[in-house]
Amino acid sequence: MNSIIFFDLDGTLTESGLGITRCVQYALEKLGRPEPSLEKLRVFIGPPLIDMFQKYAHLNEADAKRGVHYYRERYNTIGIFENQLYPGIRELLQALDEAGCTLAITSAKPEPYVRQIADYFTITPYFDEIVGSTMQETRTKKPEVIVEAMRRLHLSDPEAVTMVGDRADDIQGAKTVGTRSVGVLYGYGTPAELCKADALVKTPADLKQFLLEKNLKDD
């Protein structure tokens, strides 16, 4: 059986931190809670935005939703393009596609944005499915996104799936659903938060080697 691999987007396929942190900074400014340090805002990369606005800025749900609205004001036209593929990602996806793997993106980012980014970087053809949250801030939790991807791909066995991500949400989401997990150390997460992953890799090249070897074993 060929490998089934789900990829997180931010911090796994794309280096999107600049756009995300600048948009969070813009939103916090409009909320009257300015944060001059983009470095401090890196915690927003990966987890659901509405959760992070509540945790980081201690906002209630209504104000957190306003924060998401302000974030999108900038993200829709500017922030989404302050982004780039990590070196080696295109080669990774091409190699997995040629090996016959089933690939999907599973992101907490709203699905229209995920699809727009995949189109922008011309990687959409590599994926059998692309899944994100809704614009109404539902399906924001990683387990929900993984389950939705499995539903669309008509998969019933979570153990056949490997989730690849750079944050604790990715690894915990995989464990909640019952999939295997690979943590990537080149993204925005720390080794400590990825320690419960089934495997860790340092670079996209290492990830390619690991996943291709796994595919050969599965075959």
N, CA, C and O of each residue as an XYZ file, in Angstrom:
876
protein
N       0.848     -1.198      0.000
C       0.000      0.000      0.000
C       0.880      1.243      0.000
O       1.809      1.350      0.800
N       0.589      2.178     -0.894
C       1.375      3.401     -0.957
C       1.087      4.292      0.241
O       0.012      4.223      0.837
N       2.048      5.120      0.582
C       1.932      5.973      1.760
C       0.888      7.062      1.565
O       0.700      7.581      0.465
N       0.216      7.391      2.657
C      -0.746      8.497      2.700
C      -0.171      9.533      3.648
O       0.005      9.265      4.836
N       0.118     10.703      3.129
C       0.843     11.710      3.917
C       0.069     13.006      3.921
O      -0.280     13.537      2.866
N      -0.203     13.521      5.125
C      -0.867     14.810      5.304
C       0.179     15.826      5.754
O       0.958     15.558      6.669
N       0.192     16.986      5.114
C       1.148     18.040      5.450
C       0.446     19.248      6.053
O      -0.569     19.708      5.530
N       0.983     19.753      7.141
C       0.649     21.092      7.592
C       1.182     22.066      6.533
O       2.011     21.694      5.702
N       0.703     23.307      6.570
C       1.161     24.294      5.578
C       2.216     25.224      6.166
O       3.389     25.142      5.801
N       1.802     26.117      7.083
C       2.714     27.119      7.649
C       3.791     26.442      8.493
O       3.483     25.720      9.442
N       5.047     26.678      8.146
C       6.148     26.116      8.913
C       6.538     24.711      8.505
O       7.492     24.145      9.038
N       5.795     24.142      7.550
C       6.086     22.789      7.070
C       6.355     22.803      5.572
O       7.378     22.297      5.111
N       5.435     23.383      4.820
C       5.640     23.562      3.380
C       6.127     24.971      3.062
O       6.981     25.158      2.195
N       5.579     25.965      3.771
C       5.943     27.350      3.477
C       6.481     28.080      4.702
O       6.070     27.844      5.838
N       7.406     28.966      4.418
C       7.971     29.853      5.447
C       7.133     31.131      5.439
O       7.432     32.080      4.714
N       6.094     31.139      6.246
C       5.053     32.167      6.179
C       5.075     33.125      7.366
O       4.178     33.956      7.511
N       6.083     33.015      8.203
C       6.092     33.761      9.457
C       6.007     35.266      9.318
O       5.334     35.921     10.113
N       6.680     35.831      8.316
C       6.694     37.287      8.180
C       5.289     37.816      7.919
O       4.857     38.776      8.558
N       4.574     37.194      6.982
C       3.236     37.657      6.669
C       2.277     37.499      7.834
O       1.472     38.390      8.102
N       2.358     36.372      8.527
C       1.454     36.119      9.647
C       1.711     37.105     10.778
O       0.771     37.708     11.296
N       2.965     37.276     11.166
C       3.257     38.154     12.306
C       2.953     39.614     11.996
O       2.492     40.347     12.871
N       3.202     40.044     10.771
C       2.877     41.427     10.412
C       1.369     41.663     10.429
O       0.911     42.746     10.792
N       0.601     40.650     10.037
C      -0.858     40.795     10.042
C      -1.406     40.765     11.465
O      -2.358     41.481     11.778
N      -0.821     39.952     12.319
C      -1.214     39.955     13.733
C      -0.873     41.302     14.361
O      -1.668     41.866     15.112
N       0.306     41.806     14.048
C       0.716     43.118     14.557
C      -0.271     44.203     14.132
O      -0.643     45.058     14.936
N      -0.689     44.168     12.884
C      -1.673     45.116     12.350
C      -2.990     45.000     13.116
O      -3.589     46.013     13.479
N      -3.441     43.769     13.362
C      -4.707     43.559     14.069
C      -4.632     44.054     15.512
O      -5.563     44.695     15.999
N      -3.534     43.760     16.187
C      -3.389     44.184     17.582
C      -3.349     45.708     17.682
O      -3.876     46.284     18.634
N      -2.733     46.349     16.714
C      -2.691     47.813     16.689
C      -4.116     48.362     16.589
O      -4.466     49.308     17.296
N      -4.923     47.785     15.731
C      -6.290     48.246     15.555
C      -7.156     47.940     16.776
O      -8.164     48.606     17.010
N      -6.765     46.945     17.541
C      -7.485     46.599     18.764
C      -7.022     47.413     19.966
O      -7.544     47.255     21.070
N      -6.042     48.286     19.746
C      -5.521     49.102     20.842
C      -4.557     48.368     21.740
O      -4.343     48.771     22.884
N      -3.963     47.284     21.234
C      -3.003     46.499     22.018
C      -1.723     46.303     21.195
O      -1.379     45.169     20.859
N      -1.024     47.377     20.871
C       0.134     47.291     19.970
C       1.246     46.407     20.515
O       1.520     46.382     21.715
N       1.876     45.683     19.597
C       3.024     44.850     19.942
C       4.122     45.124     18.918
O       4.015     44.697     17.769
N       5.191     45.840     19.329
C       6.242     46.195     18.375
C       7.134     45.031     17.949
O       7.793     45.104     16.912
N       7.159     43.962     18.740
C       8.081     42.860     18.468
C       7.422     41.778     17.626
O       6.518     41.087     18.096
N       7.871     41.627     16.379
C       7.374     40.538     15.547
C       7.817     39.181     16.097
O       7.114     38.183     15.937
N       8.961     39.149     16.732
C       9.476     37.895     17.288
C       8.500     37.311     18.308
O       8.259     36.104     18.321
N       7.944     38.161     19.155
C       6.987     37.691     20.161
C       5.722     37.129     19.528
O       5.039     36.298     20.128
N       5.412     37.577     18.325
C       4.173     37.168     17.672
C       4.321     35.864     16.882
O       3.364     35.397     16.265
N       5.499     35.292     16.903
C       5.706     34.015     16.204
C       4.858     32.899     16.812
O       4.628     31.878     16.163
N       4.391     33.080     18.054
C       3.538     32.065     18.678
C       2.219     31.909     17.929
O       1.528     30.903     18.093
N       1.866     32.900     17.105
C       0.623     32.836     16.342
C       0.732     31.909     15.131
O      -0.286     31.554     14.535
N       1.925     31.522     14.768
C       2.118     30.714     13.563
C       1.758     29.260     13.863
O       2.441     28.586     14.635
N       0.696     28.796     13.253
C       0.300     27.402     13.435
C      -1.046     27.217     14.091
O      -1.967     26.707     13.454
N      -1.200     27.624     15.377
C      -2.475     27.411     16.052
C      -3.597     28.259     15.466
O      -3.329     29.230     14.758
N      -4.862     27.904     15.754
C      -5.988     28.719     15.279
C      -5.876     30.164     15.757
O      -5.595     30.410     16.930
N      -6.094     31.115     14.858
C      -5.946     32.533     15.185
C      -6.840     32.971     16.328
O      -6.391     33.667     17.240
N      -8.104     32.570     16.287
C      -9.035     33.039     17.299
C      -8.606     32.590     18.692
O      -8.793     33.316     19.668
N      -8.034     31.402     18.783
C      -7.521     30.922     20.070
C      -6.348     31.763     20.533
O      -6.257     32.128     21.705
N      -5.448     32.071     19.605
C      -4.244     32.811     19.971
C      -4.550     34.253     20.362
O      -3.911     34.791     21.267
N      -5.519     34.891     19.696
C      -5.886     36.251     20.100
C      -6.424     36.250     21.534
O      -6.181     37.191     22.289
N      -7.143     35.213     21.903
C      -7.661     35.135     23.261
C      -6.539     34.860     24.266
O      -6.497     35.466     25.336
N      -5.636     33.945     23.916
C      -4.569     33.574     24.847
C      -3.504     34.664     24.964
O      -3.096     35.018     26.070
N      -3.055     35.194     23.829
C      -1.940     36.135     23.831
C      -2.361     37.507     24.333
O      -1.693     38.094     25.184
N      -3.466     38.016     23.809
C      -3.896     39.377     24.159
C      -4.979     39.401     25.230
O      -5.485     40.464     25.589
N      -5.333     38.216     25.742
C      -6.346     38.099     26.807
C      -7.664     38.746     26.384
O      -8.279     39.485     27.152
N      -8.088     38.459     25.152
C      -9.322     39.011     24.618
C     -10.479     38.047     24.843
O     -10.286     36.832     24.903
N     -11.686     38.600     24.966
C     -12.855     37.724     24.998
C     -13.136     37.248     23.564
O     -12.490     37.701     22.620
N     -14.081     36.351     23.412
C     -14.314     35.758     22.105
C     -14.730     36.784     21.066
O     -14.289     36.721     19.919
N     -15.583     37.737     21.462
C     -16.057     38.753     20.515
C     -14.899     39.607     20.001
O     -14.801     39.869     18.803
N     -14.013     40.044     20.919
C     -12.874     40.859     20.505
C     -11.863     40.040     19.706
O     -11.211     40.555     18.798
N     -11.741     38.756     20.054
C     -10.843     37.885     19.288
C     -11.336     37.746     17.844
O     -10.534     37.709     16.911
N     -12.650     37.670     17.666
C     -13.203     37.607     16.309
C     -12.920     38.900     15.557
O     -12.661     38.872     14.354
N     -12.966     40.032     16.250
C     -12.593     41.303     15.630
C     -11.125     41.252     15.199
O     -10.761     41.730     14.125
N     -10.304     40.670     16.048
C      -8.889     40.533     15.722
C      -8.681     39.731     14.454
O      -7.860     40.097     13.613
N      -9.423     38.630     14.306
C      -9.337     37.817     13.096
C      -9.768     38.636     11.878
O      -9.156     38.552     10.813
N     -10.836     39.432     12.050
C     -11.313     40.284     10.947
C     -10.238     41.287     10.527
O      -9.989     41.458      9.334
N      -9.600     41.950     11.493
C      -8.550     42.912     11.170
C      -7.347     42.220     10.534
O      -6.739     42.741      9.599
N      -7.014     41.039     11.056
C      -5.913     40.253     10.497
C      -6.143     40.019      9.003
O      -5.237     40.185      8.186
N      -7.352     39.637      8.674
C      -7.659     39.309      7.283
C      -7.664     40.545      6.386
O      -7.434     40.435      5.182
N      -7.921     41.705      6.953
C      -7.870     42.933      6.157
C      -6.521     43.062      5.459
O      -6.446     43.401      4.278
N      -5.466     42.787      6.204
C      -4.119     42.901      5.642
C      -3.694     41.623      4.928
O      -3.023     41.663      3.897
N      -4.102     40.478      5.502
C      -3.641     39.201      4.967
C      -4.157     38.962      3.554
O      -3.432     38.426      2.715
N      -5.400     39.351      3.279
C      -6.030     39.061      1.996
C      -5.258     39.622      0.804
O      -5.237     39.023     -0.271
N      -4.625     40.773      1.004
C      -3.978     41.444     -0.126
C      -2.455     41.517     -0.018
O      -1.765     41.641     -1.030
N      -1.934     41.441      1.204
C      -0.489     41.614      1.398
C       0.140     40.401      2.074
O       1.063     39.788      1.538
N      -0.364     40.068      3.243
C       0.281     39.051      4.073
C       0.369     37.685      3.442
O       1.336     36.955      3.660
N      -0.638     37.329      2.656
C      -0.646     35.991      2.056
C       0.542     35.776      1.128
O       0.962     34.640      0.910
N       1.092     36.869      0.576
C       2.213     36.765     -0.344
C       3.566     37.040      0.324
O       4.605     36.942     -0.330
N       3.564     37.379      1.607
C       4.824     37.498      2.364
C       5.193     36.092      2.832
O       5.104     35.777      4.018
N       5.595     35.279      1.909
C       5.598     33.842      2.100
C       6.498     33.217      1.033
O       6.659     33.785     -0.048
N       7.080     32.061      1.324
C       7.866     31.346      0.323
C       7.940     29.870      0.681
O       7.847     29.500      1.852
N       8.107     29.033     -0.329
C       8.335     27.612     -0.077
C       9.699     27.428      0.568
O      10.656     28.119      0.217
N       9.787     26.502      1.504
C      11.105     26.142      2.026
C      11.919     25.497      0.906
O      11.365     24.765      0.085
N      13.216     25.757      0.865
C      14.057     25.105     -0.139
C      13.936     23.582     -0.053
O      14.053     23.005      1.028
N      13.708     22.953     -1.162
C      13.613     21.499     -1.204
C      12.198     20.949     -1.143
O      11.991     19.756     -1.363
N      11.215     21.801     -0.847
C       9.838     21.316     -0.719
C       9.274     20.869     -2.066
O       8.621     19.829     -2.145
N       9.515     21.636     -3.117
C       8.992     21.243     -4.420
C       9.573     19.880     -4.845
O       8.858     19.025     -5.367
N      10.860     19.703     -4.615
C      11.505     18.434     -4.949
C      10.934     17.289     -4.108
O      10.755     16.175     -4.599
N      10.654     17.578     -2.845
C      10.043     16.586     -1.951
C       8.688     16.140     -2.494
O       8.426     14.943     -2.610
N       7.832     17.102     -2.825
C       6.487     16.784     -3.302
C       6.535     16.038     -4.635
O       5.762     15.108     -4.859
N       7.439     16.447     -5.509
C       7.563     15.780     -6.804
C       7.986     14.327     -6.622
O       7.455     13.433     -7.281
N       8.941     14.096     -5.729
C       9.428     12.734     -5.499
C       8.331     11.849     -4.894
O       8.187     10.691     -5.283
N       7.568     12.386     -3.954
C       6.494     11.608     -3.337
C       5.381     11.327     -4.340
O       4.801     10.241     -4.349
N       5.091     12.312     -5.182
C       4.070     12.131     -6.212
C       4.498     11.038     -7.188
O       3.698     10.178     -7.556
N       5.753     11.076     -7.602
C       6.258     10.071     -8.538
C       6.285      8.680     -7.908
O       6.184      7.671     -8.605
N       6.422      8.639     -6.574
C       6.427      7.352     -5.870
C       5.014      6.805     -5.658
O       4.842      5.706     -5.133
N       3.999      7.582     -6.072
C       2.625      7.115     -5.962
C       1.970      7.363     -4.630
O       0.944      6.754     -4.327
N       2.534      8.244     -3.821
C       1.944      8.543     -2.517
C       0.664      9.364     -2.673
O       0.511     10.130     -3.624
N      -0.235      9.190     -1.734
C      -1.428     10.031     -1.631
C      -1.104     11.185     -0.710
O      -0.719     10.963      0.438
N      -1.250     12.425     -1.186
C      -0.827     13.602     -0.433
C      -2.006     14.535     -0.188
O      -2.889     14.675     -1.034
N      -2.008     15.166      0.973
C      -3.021     16.172      1.296
C      -2.391     17.262      2.151
O      -1.432     17.024      2.886
N      -2.949     18.460      2.040
C      -2.611     19.537      2.977
C      -3.713     19.588      4.018
O      -4.895     19.591      3.676
N      -3.330     19.628      5.289
C      -4.296     19.747      6.384
C      -3.837     20.897      7.272
O      -2.888     20.763      8.044
N      -4.521     22.022      7.151
C      -4.095     23.262      7.813
C      -5.238     23.865      8.610
O      -6.407     23.706      8.259
N      -4.884     24.566      9.699
C      -5.878     25.304     10.473
C      -6.225     26.635      9.814
O      -7.158     27.315     10.240
N      -5.475     27.009      8.774
C      -5.755     28.236      8.036
C      -7.038     28.043      7.228
O      -7.314     26.925      6.793
N      -7.829     29.094      7.014
C      -9.032     28.948      6.191
C      -8.729     28.330      4.833
O      -7.763     28.703      4.166
N      -9.562     27.389      4.441
C      -9.294     26.615      3.227
C      -9.121     27.463      1.968
O      -8.245     27.158      1.158
N      -9.927     28.524      1.770
C      -9.687     29.335      0.568
C      -8.274     29.896      0.502
O      -7.699     29.985     -0.583
N      -7.695     30.284      1.664
C      -6.330     30.787      1.685
C      -5.333     29.670      1.372
O      -4.369     29.872      0.634
N      -5.583     28.487      1.946
C      -4.677     27.358      1.708
C      -4.621     27.042      0.215
O      -3.546     26.830     -0.346
N      -5.785     27.013     -0.415
C      -5.837     26.722     -1.840
C      -5.173     27.832     -2.660
O      -4.487     27.559     -3.646
N      -5.382     29.076     -2.247
C      -4.768     30.194     -2.965
C      -3.247     30.126     -2.877
O      -2.553     30.378     -3.862
N      -2.730     29.786     -1.704
C      -1.277     29.680     -1.520
C      -0.717     28.522     -2.337
O       0.320     28.659     -2.986
N      -1.401     27.385     -2.304
C      -0.939     26.233     -3.084
C      -0.934     26.566     -4.582
O      -0.019     26.176     -5.308
N      -1.956     27.284     -5.030
C      -1.994     27.703     -6.441
C      -0.865     28.682     -6.756
O      -0.222     28.597     -7.802
N      -0.638     29.617     -5.825
C       0.389     30.650     -6.035
C       1.768     30.025     -6.221
O       2.560     30.480     -7.047
N       2.044     28.986     -5.449
C       3.344     28.323     -5.536
C       3.329     27.139     -6.520
O       4.312     26.406     -6.626
N       2.215     26.958     -7.231
C       2.042     25.911     -8.249
C       2.332     24.508     -7.705
O       2.951     23.687     -8.381
N       1.877     24.246     -6.475
C       2.043     22.908     -5.903
C       0.715     22.168     -5.790
O       0.688     21.017     -5.353
N      -0.379     22.805     -6.175
C      -1.693     22.171     -6.078
C      -1.756     20.814     -6.780
O      -2.356     19.890     -6.230
N      -1.167     20.649     -7.964
C      -1.292     19.351     -8.658
C      -0.707     18.169     -7.894
O      -1.048     17.023     -8.186
N       0.157     18.421     -6.929
C       0.746     17.322     -6.172
C      -0.225     16.731     -5.153
O      -0.002     15.625     -4.659
N      -1.286     17.444     -4.837
C      -2.148     17.045     -3.724
C      -3.468     16.447     -4.197
O      -4.118     16.961     -5.107
N      -3.841     15.348     -3.552
C      -5.122     14.709     -3.819
C      -6.256     15.432     -3.096
O      -7.412     15.339     -3.506
N      -5.930     16.147     -2.026
C      -6.939     16.925     -1.313
C      -6.259     18.049     -0.548
O      -5.120     17.913     -0.101
N      -6.974     19.164     -0.403
C      -6.498     20.313      0.363
C      -7.606     20.707      1.330
O      -8.719     21.029      0.913
N      -7.299     20.679      2.614
C      -8.318     20.913      3.640
C      -7.824     21.979      4.619
O      -6.669     21.969      5.044
N      -8.713     22.883      4.957
C      -8.419     23.896      5.976
C      -9.645     24.134      6.826
O     -10.615     23.379      6.764
N      -9.597     25.186      7.618
C     -10.759     25.576      8.409
C     -11.734     26.335      7.512
O     -11.459     26.565      6.334
N     -12.870     26.718      8.081
C     -13.836     27.507      7.327
C     -13.619     28.989      7.615
O     -12.974     29.348      8.601
N     -14.153     29.839      6.760
C     -14.050     31.283      6.969
C     -14.883     31.724      8.175
O     -14.732     32.843      8.667
N     -15.758     30.839      8.645
C     -16.589     31.138      9.820
C     -15.928     30.668     11.120
O     -16.573     30.618     12.167
N     -14.633     30.324     11.043
C     -13.858     29.886     12.206
C     -14.393     28.596     12.804
O     -14.401     28.434     14.024
N     -14.843     27.671     11.948
C     -15.121     26.314     12.392
C     -14.092     25.390     11.737
O     -13.396     25.776     10.798
N     -14.013     24.161     12.255
C     -13.002     23.194     11.819
C     -11.601     23.791     11.933
O     -10.780     23.653     11.027
N     -11.340     24.453     13.054
C     -10.035     25.072     13.266
C      -9.063     24.159     14.012
O      -7.855     24.399     13.993
N      -9.567     23.130     14.658
C      -8.700     22.235     15.421
C      -8.087     21.190     14.487
O      -8.756     20.678     13.589
N      -6.831     20.885     14.706
C      -6.140     19.958     13.806
C      -6.804     18.586     13.713
O      -6.877     18.041     12.611
N      -7.292     17.997     14.806
C      -7.975     16.713     14.638
C      -9.168     16.801     13.692
O      -9.416     15.877     12.918
N      -9.909     17.910     13.749
C     -11.069     18.092     12.870
C     -10.638     18.159     11.402
O     -11.304     17.615     10.521
N      -9.520     18.833     11.160
C      -9.023     18.966      9.785
C      -8.548     17.611      9.260
O      -8.822     17.257      8.114
N      -7.838     16.858     10.096
C      -7.358     15.538      9.688
C      -8.534     14.614      9.373
O      -8.527     13.912      8.361
N      -9.538     14.619     10.241
C     -10.712     13.766     10.032
C     -11.443     14.154      8.741
O     -11.899     13.283      8.000
N     -11.552     15.457      8.474
C     -12.208     15.905      7.247
C     -11.428     15.453      6.012
O     -12.024     15.041      5.017
N     -10.098     15.530      6.073
C      -9.286     15.061      4.947
C      -9.479     13.566      4.728
O      -9.580     13.110      3.589
N      -9.529     12.806      5.809
C      -9.768     11.367      5.688
C     -11.142     11.095      5.081
O     -11.294     10.195      4.254
N     -12.136     11.871      5.491
C     -13.488     11.689      4.951
C     -13.501     11.931      3.438
O     -14.067     11.143      2.681
N     -12.872     13.024      3.009
C     -12.873     13.355      1.582
C     -12.116     12.329      0.748
O     -12.451     12.083     -0.411
N     -11.088     11.733      1.358
C     -10.278     10.741      0.643
C     -10.799      9.319      0.833
O     -10.205      8.362      0.337
N     -11.924      9.184      1.563
C     -12.555      7.892      1.808
C     -11.603      6.930      2.526
O     -11.479      5.760      2.163
N     -10.943      7.457      3.545
C     -10.005      6.656      4.334
C     -10.660      6.282      5.661
O     -11.285      7.122      6.308
N     -10.518      5.045      6.056
C     -11.119      4.593      7.314
C     -10.098      4.212      8.373
O     -10.437      4.105      9.552
N      -8.841      4.004      7.959
C      -7.812      3.556      8.896
C      -6.829      4.683      9.182
O      -5.980      4.973      8.339
N      -6.916      5.331     10.348
C      -5.994      6.430     10.634
C      -4.536      5.997     10.706
O      -3.638      6.805     10.468
N      -4.292      4.733     11.031
C      -2.913      4.264     11.144
C      -2.213      4.210      9.789
O      -0.992      4.068      9.724
N      -2.982      4.322      8.713
C      -2.384      4.343      7.375
C      -1.886      5.727      6.992
O      -1.234      5.896      5.962
N      -2.196      6.725      7.831
C      -1.883      8.121      7.524
C      -0.700      8.585      8.364
O      -0.582      8.230      9.536
N       0.177      9.384      7.752
C       1.254     10.058      8.477
C       1.025     11.563      8.388
O       0.911     12.120      7.296
N       0.958     12.217      9.549
C       0.800     13.672      9.621
C       2.167     14.310      9.801
O       2.915     13.940     10.706
N       2.497     15.276      8.934
C       3.784     15.970      9.000
C       3.530     17.418      9.404
O       2.755     18.114      8.749
N       4.171     17.877     10.468
C       3.956     19.252     10.908
C       5.078     19.766     11.779
O       5.985     19.026     12.161
N       4.998     21.067     12.092
C       6.089     21.709     12.832
C       5.673     22.207     14.214
O       6.502     22.755     14.940
N       4.407     22.027     14.593
C       3.943     22.535     15.884
C       3.298     21.428     16.703
O       2.920     20.382     16.177
N       3.181     21.683     18.005
C       2.573     20.702     18.906
C       1.155     20.355     18.472
O       0.722     19.213     18.625
N       0.423     21.338     17.929
C      -0.948     21.089     17.473
C      -0.989     19.976     16.418
O      -1.916     19.166     16.401
N       0.012     19.941     15.548
C       0.057     18.912     14.508
C       0.268     17.526     15.113
O      -0.393     16.557     14.738
N       1.203     17.457     16.054
C       1.546     16.163     16.651
C       0.413     15.668     17.551
O       0.049     14.493     17.506
N      -0.141     16.564     18.365
C      -1.236     16.172     19.243
C      -2.478     15.837     18.431
O      -3.217     14.913     18.770
N      -2.708     16.590     17.356
C      -3.839     16.283     16.485
C      -3.738     14.893     15.894
O      -4.723     14.158     15.821
N      -2.529     14.542     15.473
C      -2.303     13.205     14.917
C      -2.578     12.134     15.973
O      -3.227     11.129     15.681
N      -2.095     12.340     17.177
C      -2.297     11.359     18.242
C      -3.773     11.229     18.605
O      -4.255     10.131     18.886
N      -4.486     12.352     18.598
C      -5.912     12.319     18.927
C      -6.692     11.471     17.924
O      -7.577     10.702     18.298
N      -6.350     11.622     16.654
C      -7.055     10.881     15.599
C      -6.537      9.452     15.476
O      -7.281      8.554     15.082
N      -5.256      9.235     15.813
C      -4.670      7.902     15.721
C      -3.751      7.705     14.538
O      -3.412      6.573     14.190
N      -3.332      8.831     13.899
C      -2.387      8.719     12.791
C      -0.960      8.759     13.331
O      -0.722      9.136     14.478
N      -0.030      8.367     12.490
C       1.385      8.537     12.816
C       1.776      9.993     12.589
O       1.044     10.747     11.948
N       2.927     10.381     13.115
C       3.314     11.790     12.999
C       4.814     11.934     12.798
O       5.617     11.146     13.298
N       5.162     12.984     12.040
C       6.559     13.363     11.844
C       6.676     14.847     12.162
O       5.947     15.660     11.595
N       7.577     15.206     13.054
C       7.819     16.602     13.383
C       9.005     17.132     12.593
O      10.047     16.482     12.513
N       8.842     18.328     12.003
C       9.939     18.931     11.243
C      10.570     20.053     12.076
O       9.881     20.945     12.571
N      11.871     19.984     12.214
C      12.590     20.913     13.075
C      13.010     22.191     12.360
O      13.581     23.085     12.986
N      12.736     22.296     11.050
C      13.105     23.504     10.311
C      12.012     24.573     10.356
O      12.207     25.680      9.853
N      10.868     24.249     10.954
C       9.744     25.176     10.993
C       9.757     26.080     12.208
O      10.814     26.539     12.640
N       8.571     26.337     12.764
C       8.434     27.320     13.836
C       8.296     26.700     15.223
O       8.268     27.422     16.220
N       8.209     25.391     15.298
C       8.101     24.733     16.588
C       9.463     24.470     17.210
O      10.492     24.592     16.544
N       9.467     24.112     18.471
C      10.697     23.787     19.190
C      10.827     22.276     19.313
O       9.826     21.564     19.236
N      12.050     21.773     19.505
C      12.216     20.332     19.719
C      11.386     19.821     20.889
O      10.882     18.698     20.855
N      11.244     20.648     21.927
C      10.481     20.216     23.105
C       9.017     19.970     22.763
O       8.430     18.998     23.239
N       8.416     20.839     21.942
C       6.994     20.669     21.646
C       6.740     19.573     20.622
O       5.603     19.132     20.451
N       7.794     19.130     19.941
C       7.653     18.073     18.947
C       8.114     16.712     19.463
O       8.137     15.735     18.715
N       8.475     16.653     20.728
C       9.127     15.451     21.258
C       8.220     14.216     21.241
O       8.719     13.093     21.315
N       6.919     14.399     21.147
C       6.010     13.249     21.156
C       5.723     12.720     19.747
O       4.947     11.778     19.583
N       6.344     13.322     18.736
C       6.176     12.825     17.373
C       6.801     11.436     17.241
O       7.713     11.084     17.990
N       6.308     10.660     16.294
C       6.869      9.327     16.078
C       8.256      9.395     15.449
O       9.050      8.463     15.574
N       8.542     10.512     14.770
C       9.861     10.716     14.171
C      10.108     12.212     14.042
O       9.163     12.995     13.945
N      11.376     12.610     14.040
C      11.773     14.002     13.861
C      12.777     14.083     12.720
O      13.640     13.218     12.574
N      12.651     15.151     11.899
C      13.613     15.377     10.821
C      14.071     16.825     10.873
O      13.345     17.704     11.338
N      15.283     17.061     10.389
C      15.882     18.392     10.501
C      15.659     19.268      9.276
O      15.573     20.489      9.404
N      15.565     18.674      8.097
C      15.495     19.454      6.858
C      14.474     18.834      5.907
O      14.099     17.675      6.082
N      14.015     19.592      4.897
C      13.157     18.985      3.873
C      13.817     17.807      3.163
O      13.142     16.849      2.787
N      15.131     17.875      2.980
C      15.838     16.754      2.350
C      15.760     15.508      3.222
O      15.558     14.402      2.720
N      15.922     15.690      4.530
C      15.791     14.565      5.459
C      14.363     14.013      5.439
O      14.151     12.803      5.519
N      13.391     14.920      5.333
C      11.994     14.502      5.287
C      11.723     13.668      4.038
O      11.039     12.647      4.105
N      12.258     14.101      2.908
C      12.086     13.344      1.666
C      12.657     11.945      1.802
O      12.006     10.965      1.442
N      13.868     11.851      2.320
C      14.503     10.542      2.485
C      13.687      9.654      3.408
O      13.466      8.481      3.110
N      13.235     10.213      4.535
C      12.471      9.430      5.510
C      11.166      8.918      4.899
O      10.837      7.740      5.037
N      10.425      9.797      4.224
C       9.123      9.412      3.687
C       9.243      8.447      2.512
O       8.411      7.554      2.355
N      10.266      8.621      1.690
C      10.458      7.693      0.577
C      10.861      6.317      1.088
O      10.405      5.304      0.558
N      11.692      6.269      2.092
C      12.075      4.968      2.674
C      10.868      4.301      3.290
O      10.696      3.087      3.176
N      10.032      5.089      3.942
C       8.811      4.551      4.544
C       7.880      3.997      3.467
O       7.263      2.948      3.650
N       7.782      4.710      2.340
C       6.917      4.257      1.248
C       7.390      2.918      0.689
O       6.575      2.049      0.378
N       8.696      2.755      0.565
C       9.237      1.504      0.056
C       8.931      0.355      1.011
O       8.634     -0.759      0.580
N       9.006      0.636      2.312
C       8.712     -0.404      3.307
C       7.238     -0.781      3.238
O       6.887     -1.956      3.339
N       6.365      0.233      3.062
C       4.923     -0.044      2.979
C       4.592     -0.882      1.752
O       3.715     -1.745      1.788
N       5.317     -0.611      0.658
C       5.082     -1.391     -0.563
C       5.547     -2.844     -0.378
O       5.429     -3.652     -1.299
